[in-house]
Amino acid sequence: MLIGIAGPSGSGKTALARKLEAALPGETSIVSLDSYYRELSHLSLDERTHVNFDHPDSLDWPLFLDHLDRIGRGEAIPEPVYRFDQHNRAPDVTWIEPADWVLIEGILVLHRQDVRSRLELKVYVETPDELCLRRRIDRDTAERGRTTESVHWQYARTVRPMAAEFVWPQRHVADVTVSGQEPFDASVARVLGALGLRERAIGAGQAR
């Protein structure tokens, strides 16, 4: 079963996917849409820093759709490895194995109808903009070699405007909306309940 998890940058999508991975019965794999940014080796590093990575056109949708179809058929997929400090793909890949549950997370996972039609459950993580910014600063300065100033610059230039245009509207096409502020156990319980896993949902909800 393919499950999509969308929401703004810093909303808690990746953390929710990892919590669901631990809570779902059987085998679970996670696919990250962040891995599918287009190959930009033809641009200099300085030119890459000015690309709008929050616009849908920054993503390699044909490759992503092909991989969704392949893993949906039970095939392993070679997910690209993306180097955020270089704004480009690495030469190696990460093999993602097929599983009972495939969690697909990313800011634009629910943006396109051709992606949504491949999903059996659509989840949106709703988190206030100011909290997303604080989380993004913490993550990008610790993990992606960015400065606080560069994070603020990118957030104001592309992240927030593109969220308003492309990300926030995805809430209206989701089957389940969870809060990125509430304890993860509550969000996990809500998703498990939507999947018909009532006993596991009750257990997750009581874990708080």
C-alpha positions in Angstrom: 0.0 0.0 0.0 1.4 3.4 -1.0 0.7 6.2 1.6 1.5 9.8 0.8 2.5 12.3 3.5 2.7 16.0 2.5 3.0 19.3 4.3 5.2 22.4 4.5 8.9 22.2 5.0 9.6 21.7 8.7 6.0 20.4 9.4 7.2 17.0 10.7 6.5 14.8 7.7 9.7 12.8 8.0 9.4 12.3 11.7 5.8 11.1 11.3 6.9 8.7 8.6 9.5 7.2 10.9 6.9 6.9 13.7 4.5 5.2 11.3 7.3 2.8 10.2 7.6 1.6 13.7 3.9 1.3 14.3 2.6 -0.4 11.1 2.4 -4.2 11.0 4.7 -6.0 8.6 7.4 -4.4 6.5 7.6 -0.7 5.8 9.8 1.4 3.4 10.1 5.2 3.2 10.5 7.1 -0.1 11.5 10.8 0.1 10.5 13.1 -2.7 13.4 15.3 -1.6 15.7 12.7 -3.3 14.1 13.5 -6.7 15.3 17.0 -7.4 16.5 17.4 -11.0 20.2 16.7 -11.9 21.9 20.1 -12.1 25.5 19.3 -12.9 25.3 21.6 -15.9 25.0 24.6 -13.5 27.7 26.1 -11.3 27.3 25.8 -7.5 26.5 29.5 -7.4 23.8 29.1 -10.1 22.3 26.2 -8.2 21.9 28.2 -5.1 19.5 30.5 -7.0 17.3 27.7 -8.2 13.8 27.7 -6.8 13.7 24.3 -5.2 10.3 24.8 -3.7 8.6 25.0 -7.2 7.2 21.7 -8.6 9.3 22.2 -11.7 12.5 21.6 -9.6 11.5 17.9 -9.3 12.1 15.0 -11.7 8.5 13.8 -11.9 8.9 11.3 -14.7 11.6 9.4 -12.6 9.5 9.7 -9.4 6.4 8.4 -11.1 8.3 5.5 -12.7 9.7 4.6 -9.2 6.3 4.7 -7.6 5.0 2.3 -10.3 7.9 0.0 -9.9 7.8 -0.2 -6.1 4.0 -0.6 -6.4 4.6 -3.6 -8.5 6.9 -5.1 -5.9 10.2 -4.1 -7.4 13.2 -2.5 -5.6 13.9 1.1 -6.7 17.3 3.0 -6.9 16.3 6.2 -5.1 18.7 9.0 -5.9 20.9 10.4 -3.2 20.7 14.2 -3.0 23.4 16.4 -1.6 21.8 19.5 -0.1 25.1 21.2 0.5 25.8 20.9 -3.2 22.3 21.4 -4.5 22.7 18.3 -6.7 22.5 14.6 -6.9 25.3 12.3 -5.7 26.6 9.6 -8.1 25.3 6.8 -5.9 21.8 5.6 -5.1 19.9 4.1 -2.2 18.0 0.9 -2.9 14.5 1.0 -1.5 12.9 -2.4 -1.1 9.2 -3.1 -1.7 7.2 -3.6 1.5 3.7 -4.1 2.8 3.6 -0.3 3.4 5.4 2.3 1.4 5.4 5.8 3.0 6.1 8.6 0.5 6.9 11.9 2.1 7.6 15.3 0.7 6.3 18.9 0.5 4.6 18.3 -2.9 3.6 14.6 -2.6 -0.1 15.5 -3.0 0.3 18.3 -5.5 -0.2 16.3 -8.7 -3.2 14.2 -9.6 -1.0 11.5 -11.3 0.8 11.0 -8.0 -2.4 11.1 -5.9 -4.0 8.5 -8.1 -1.3 6.0 -7.2 -1.8 6.5 -3.4 -4.2 4.5 -1.3 -4.1 7.0 1.6 -3.2 10.8 1.5 -2.0 12.4 4.7 -1.4 16.2 5.2 0.7 17.5 8.2 -0.5 21.0 9.1 1.9 23.1 11.1 2.0 26.9 11.7 4.4 28.8 9.4 6.5 30.3 12.2 7.1 26.9 13.7 8.1 25.5 10.3 10.7 28.3 10.0 12.2 27.6 13.4 12.5 23.9 12.6 14.0 24.6 9.2 16.7 26.9 10.7 17.6 24.2 13.3 17.7 21.4 10.6 19.5 23.3 7.9 22.2 24.8 10.1 22.9 21.5 11.8 22.5 19.1 8.9 22.9 21.0 5.6 25.7 23.4 6.1 23.5 26.5 5.9 23.7 29.8 7.9 20.8 31.2 9.7 20.8 34.2 7.3 20.7 32.0 4.2 17.8 30.0 5.7 15.9 33.2 6.3 16.7 34.5 2.8 15.5 31.3 1.1 12.4 31.0 3.3 11.3 34.5 2.4 12.3 34.3 -1.3 10.8 30.9 -2.2 9.8 28.6 0.7 6.9 30.6 2.1 5.6 31.9 -1.3 5.7 28.5 -2.9 4.0 26.9 0.2 1.1 29.4 -0.1 0.8 28.6 -3.8 1.5 24.8 -3.9 1.8 23.2 -0.5 -0.9 24.6 1.7 -3.7 23.8 -0.8 -2.9 20.1 -0.6 -4.7 20.0 2.7 -8.0 20.0 0.7 -7.1 16.8 -1.2 -5.9 14.8 1.8 -7.9 12.0 3.3 -6.4 12.7 6.8 -5.0 15.9 8.2 -2.9 15.7 11.4 -1.2 18.5 13.4 2.5 18.9 13.3 2.3 20.4 16.8 0.5 17.6 18.7 2.3 14.5 20.1 3.3 12.1 17.3 1.3 9.3 19.0 -1.9 11.2 18.3 -1.0 11.7 14.6 0.0 8.0 14.3 -3.2 6.9 15.9 -5.2 9.0 13.4 -3.4 7.5 10.4 -3.7 4.0 11.8 -7.4 4.5 12.3 -7.8 5.7 8.7 -6.1 2.5 7.6 -8.6 0.4 9.6 -6.0 -0.7 12.1 -8.3 0.1 15.1 -6.5 -1.9 17.8 -3.1 -0.4 16.9 -4.6 3.0 16.7 -6.0 2.7 20.2 -2.6 1.5 21.4 -0.8 4.4 19.8 -3.3 6.9 21.2 -2.9 5.5 24.7 0.9 5.7 24.5 0.8 9.5 25.2 
